[in-house]
Structure formats: C-alpha cells, structure tokens
Amino acid sequence: MKSLFLIALIAIAFTARVQERSLSKITTDLKKSTYGSALLHLVELHSMAGGPVQELIDAIEELINDLEEELEELEFNFQQRTNQHNSLVIGYEQDIQDAVIDVNNTQDTLDNLLFPRREQLQVRIEQIQENQEANRKNYDEAVLTREQEHEDFEFQIAELNDATAAVDDALALLSSLTNPSLLQIKRFQNSLKNIEQKIKSRSRMAPMIKALITLASNQNFSDQGIIGQIVGALNEFRNAIVDSINAQTAAEADAQAEHEEYLEQLDAEYAEFQRQINRVNVDLTATNEKIDQLSDFRDQREADRKQYTAELELENNTYAEETDTYTNLKNEFTRELGISEQALSVVESADFSNIQV
C-alpha cells in the first residue's frame, strides 16, 4: 500500500514537472513574436489584477474566433477573386484569339483577293489606254495621209487644168493657121511641147501628145486635112484630160468620204475605249475603297489585340500581386491563430502567475 502511494506521488510530481517544462517552452515560443509577447503581456496583467481566469479564456477564444472568421473571409474573397481572374483571363484570351483571326483573315483577303484584283484592274486600264494611244496614232496618221493625198490631188488637178488651158491655146493657135508663117508654126510646136511638160507625169496621155508633136514637127500646116487631124487629136486629148479631171475628182470625193468614215470609226472606238476605262475605274474605285475599309479594320483589330494583350498582362500582374498579398495575410492569420491557441493553452494551465514578459 505504501508502495502504491509512493508511485502515485512520483507520477504526480513527474506530470507536474512535464507540464511546467511544456508551459515554459510555449511561453518562450510566444515571446519570439510581437503578437505573442502582447498576448503574454495581457495574460500577465490579467494575473496581476487578479481577474477571473474564465474571463481571460473567453477573451482569447473570442480573439481566436475572430481570426478564424477573418481567415475564412480571406479565403472566400480570394476564391472569388480567383474566379474573377480566371473569367477575365478566358475572356481576354478569347478576345485576343478573335482579334488574331480577324487580322489573319482580313490580311488573307487583301493579299489573295483585293490586291490581285486591283493590280488586274490597273493593268486593264493601262492596256485600254495603250489601245487609245494606238487609236489616236492611227487617227493622226490617217489625217496626215489624207492631207498629203489631197495635196497630191490638187496638184494633179492643177496640172490637168494647166494642160487643158494649154490645149485650148494650141487649138486657138491652130485655128488661125491658114497660111502660117514659120514663126506661127514654131509657136504651135512650142505650145505642144508645153502641153507635154504639163502632162509628162500622165503616162496614158504622154504617147498621144508625143505623136502630135512628131506629126506637127514634120508639117508646114498648108494641108487643111492634116490640120483637121491635129485639131481632132487635140480635142480628143482635151476630152481625155477632162475625163481624167472628172475621174480624179470623183475618186477624191470617194477617198474623202472613206476617210471621214474611217475617222468616225476611230472616234467610236476611242469613245468605247473611254467607256471601258470608266467602267474599270468604277470597279477600281470600289476595290480601293474596300481595301481601305479592310485595312482600317485590320489595323483596328491589331490595335485591339495589343490592347487585350496589355490588359491580360496587367490582370496577370495584378492577380500575382494580390496572390502574394493573400499568401502573406493567410500566413499572418495562421501564425497569429497558432499563437492565440498557444496563449489559450497557457491561460488554461494550472498556474500562470509566474509568467513574465
């Protein structure tokens, strides 16, 4: 019986020493932090004032409850912020993806459709303008050629008129040769040579006048029959000249009509070329306007992409800072909660009257 009582005393003493050592360690740990030291100071003051232990226990438990509620609220708010952050990130990333798609699709339309279309229209206009230039060149050449042909016609008609006048002079001179003198005969022969000079470029008439010159050069014009033959030949020659004038005049009129018709055709072609250019220019203007619209849209969407990227980066940085703040606060609350629980264990111990801060 004594042995059992002794063992019990030893156990009680040992337990007390263990509790004392545990309390001392907790007290030492609390002193390591400002918050812990403040709690120990509160406990010491309460002990010195002789206040009820339960009142101190209730105060510390209330403090622990407040810390737990603040920690819970911190967790809740951070989870809400995390949900908001994730939603914003998804939204920004989707906006960025949509902007990239718009930029790529728009650039693809410009590169593969509108830019080639504009180049084709510009080339088409250049081709039509080249056709216009060729048309005007043909027009100018036709006008120049017609002017030269008309000048040739007027020169030929002038020659033929001179030849007609020379024939008329020869006929008048010949009609006066009844008993011609050598001078009169010489004058008539010279008149025939003058006619030859006037129509020397007319190969069809040249043999006739040469024959007359040959005939006249061997005559003294005393034979009226010979004179009659020469007069008949001169009249026939004159008629041939007149026929040639009439034929060339008619040919000139036809050539002028054909020339005017050709110029009208060239003008009509030129006008059609201009209408084609106008139509292509309408298409080109519309294409350029579409290019400008899509280019503005592409640039705006690229600016949107950059803006969304900047906002996403800002959101990530802000969330990272808020995460650091949350982590620090959580650690602080957790630490203070642990200290408060340690302080509660000190207060709930059998004796804390010897606690000193």
TAQUI-V756660 format. One line per field, one symbol per residue. psi: psi as a letter, one per 30 degrees, with the letter a starting at -180 (. if undefined). burial: I if it has 24 or more other ideal C-beta (glycine too) atoms within 12 Angstrom, else O. Layout:
psi=???
burial=???
//
This chain:
psi=eeeeeeeeeeeeeeeeeeeeeeeeeeeeeeffleeeeeeeeeeeeeeefglkeeeeeeeeeeeeeeeeeeeeeeeeeeeeeeeeeeeeeeeeeeeeeeeeeeeeeeeeeeefdeeeeeeeeeeeeeeeeeeeeeeeeeeeeeeeeeeeeeeeeeeeeeeeeeeeeeeeeeeeeeffieikleeeeeeeeeeeeeeeeegfgjeefeeeeeeeeeeefgkggfjfeeeeeeeeeeeeeeeeeeeeeeeeeeeeeeeeeeeeeeeeeeeeeeeeeeeeeeeeeeeeeeeeeeeeeeeeeeeeeeeeeeeeeeeeeeeeeeeeeeeeeeeeeeeeeeeeeeeeeeeeeeeflejgfgkk.
burial=OOOOOOOOOOOOOOOOOOOOOOIOOIIOIIIOOOIIOOIIOIIIOIIOOOOOOOOIIOIIOOIIOOIOOOIOOIOOOIOOOOOOIOOOOOOIOOIIOOIOOIIOOIOOOIOOOIOOOIOOIOOOIOOIOOOIOOIOOOIOOIOOOIOOOOOOIOOIIOIIOIIIOIIIIIIOIIOOIOOIOOOIIOOIIOIIOIIIOIIOOIOOIOOIIOOIIOIIOOIOIOOOOOIOOIIOIIOOIIOIIOOIIOOIOOOIOOOOOOIOOOIOOIOOOIOOIOOOIOOIOOOIOOIOOOIOOIOOOIOOIOOIIOOIOOOIOOIOOOIOOOOOOIOOOIOOIOOIIIIIIIIIIIIOIOOIOOIOI
//
